Amino acid sequence: MIDKHLKRWDLVGKTIDCHSHVGVALKMYGLVEYPYAETAEGIYYKQISAGVDINVVFPYTFDLYCDWKSMMKGDVAPAADPISEFPYKVENRTLMREVFDYQPRISRRFIPFVSVDPGRDVPGQLAELEKLEREYPIYGIKINPVACRTRSLELLDAGKDFLDFAAERDIPFLFHSMTIPNDIYSQASDIFKIVEERSDLRFCFAHAMLFNKHFLELAAKTPNAWVDTAALKIQVDLMNQLVAEGVVERSSLIDTDYTDHKEVMKTLCETCPDTLLWGTDSPAYSFHCRRAQGDGMVQDFSLTGAYEDEVAALKSVDREIRGRVSNANTLDFIFGKAIGEVFEFLSS
Ligand SMILES: [Zn+2]
């Protein structure tokens, strides 16, 4: 296994965006949706403009594994002869090649995670990851259940070998997670079952679980759980829409001012001071698409945000808290709590 190119002590004091994508979304491109692509170089120039030092990056979609005709109808089905033999095989490798081989001058600005589908072709995906880790460092695993149309709980079943893979390497999982009823794949309640079952592993719930008070408070007191703020501005817009439509009860959410996502950021920092991670979801801080959510449900998203909106949320909290959510908490999530690393540093 290759050595990590960045150690914890290389990252002390840096501003880290813990959630961003590199790659393409061909279904979105084909259906005239947005955003459909991002490159490491593109993120680098966002970093420069925003004063961000490091981005955690992972693939965007696994569309190269899918049947394109059904994908264009909004379905996800493996192709008979896929371009990517296993889910994310090509996407994970392309990400690593881009970060390390094609953009070597900026590779120290990126922390690459791989993506997996917890329910399909697990032995094939694991064999690919074992090949990939001999060439490139893997810092964590991203799972987007709704993008794969695979329930997160598959990770305890068909995908359980991914849990052991992560445990052997001491790397964390970042989960796309939702608390609204119309995404059957990514329910935070299901992901919490995995978190409880594997207290030896670290897990992050993305998108602040759409501000659900019960689950945020549960995450704050669960030692192996973290929460990220990815795409905060449009998650707040979406939440206002869902409350207006009667899909979500305002009383189920943390109590804050939902007219300003920066106020929501402050309340999140108070709710999860030691476990909140700042992330932007670049390029998906804008989201215009139609997505099947399971059980015949379809959600239309028409949400517009900007990298600056996410940066503004970070800058709205005081320096000490900013240091936690964009650095100290993030490093604990990626590398584990600091003690072991400090000993390693002192003895190196
Ligand atoms: Zn994302």
Residues whose N, C-alpha, C, O or C-beta is under 5 A from the ligand:
A	BS01	ZN	D281
